[in-house]
Amino acid sequence: MSIADIAADPHYRERGTIVTVDDIEYGELPMAAPFPKMSATPGTIRTLGPGLGEHTDEILAQLLHLDDSELVGLRADGVI
């Protein structure tokens, strides 16, 4: 089976192998559920990860010690 077949297969969904998660940009997306399935401590999908560039300012400020004016300059120059 292809991944498209697996994502559409009702058997996989009934077993909880494929779950649907909401994405701000794309809407509902099918994806693999956490594995293995544990009855006492079931896994969950808390986030799909940050958006592109979502933490750029925070990382540059913390790692490179850039201040707001430097970030504005880099953004104006098209670096970030």
C-alpha positions in Angstrom: 0.0 0.0 0.0 1.1 3.6 -0.6 1.1 6.1 2.1 -2.0 7.6 0.4 -3.7 4.2 0.6 -2.8 3.9 4.3 -4.0 7.4 5.2 -7.4 6.7 3.5 -7.8 3.1 4.9 -10.6 2.9 7.4 -9.0 0.0 9.2 -5.9 2.0 10.0 -8.1 4.9 11.3 -10.2 2.5 13.5 -7.1 1.1 15.1 -5.9 4.7 15.8 -2.8 4.3 13.7 -3.7 7.3 11.6 -5.0 10.4 13.4 -6.1 13.8 12.0 -4.5 16.9 13.5 -5.3 20.6 12.8 -2.8 22.8 11.2 -3.2 26.6 11.1 -1.9 26.8 7.5 -3.3 23.6 5.9 -6.3 22.6 8.0 -6.9 19.0 8.9 -3.9 16.7 8.1 -3.7 12.9 8.5 -0.6 11.7 10.2 0.9 8.7 12.0 -0.2 8.4 15.6 2.4 8.0 18.4 3.7 4.4 18.5 3.7 2.1 20.4 0.3 2.5 21.9 0.4 2.5 25.7 -2.7 2.0 27.7 -1.6 3.7 30.9 0.4 6.5 29.3 -0.9 7.0 25.7 1.0 9.3 23.5 -0.4 12.5 22.1 0.4 14.9 19.4 0.7 18.3 21.1 2.1 20.3 18.2 3.1 20.0 14.6 6.2 22.1 15.2 6.8 25.8 14.8 6.1 27.7 11.7 8.9 28.7 9.4 10.9 31.5 11.1 8.6 31.5 14.1 11.6 31.5 16.6 14.2 33.4 14.5 14.3 36.5 16.6 14.4 34.6 19.9 17.2 32.3 18.7 19.3 35.1 17.2 18.9 37.2 20.3 19.8 34.4 22.7 22.6 32.7 20.7 24.2 35.7 19.0 23.1 38.4 21.5 21.6 40.5 18.8 19.3 43.4 20.0 16.1 44.6 18.4 17.8 47.2 16.2 20.2 44.6 14.8 17.3 42.3 14.0 15.4 45.1 12.3 18.5 45.8 10.2 18.9 42.2 9.2 15.3 42.0 8.3 15.5 45.3 6.2 18.5 43.9 4.4 16.7 40.7 3.6 19.0 38.5 5.6 16.2 37.2 7.8 
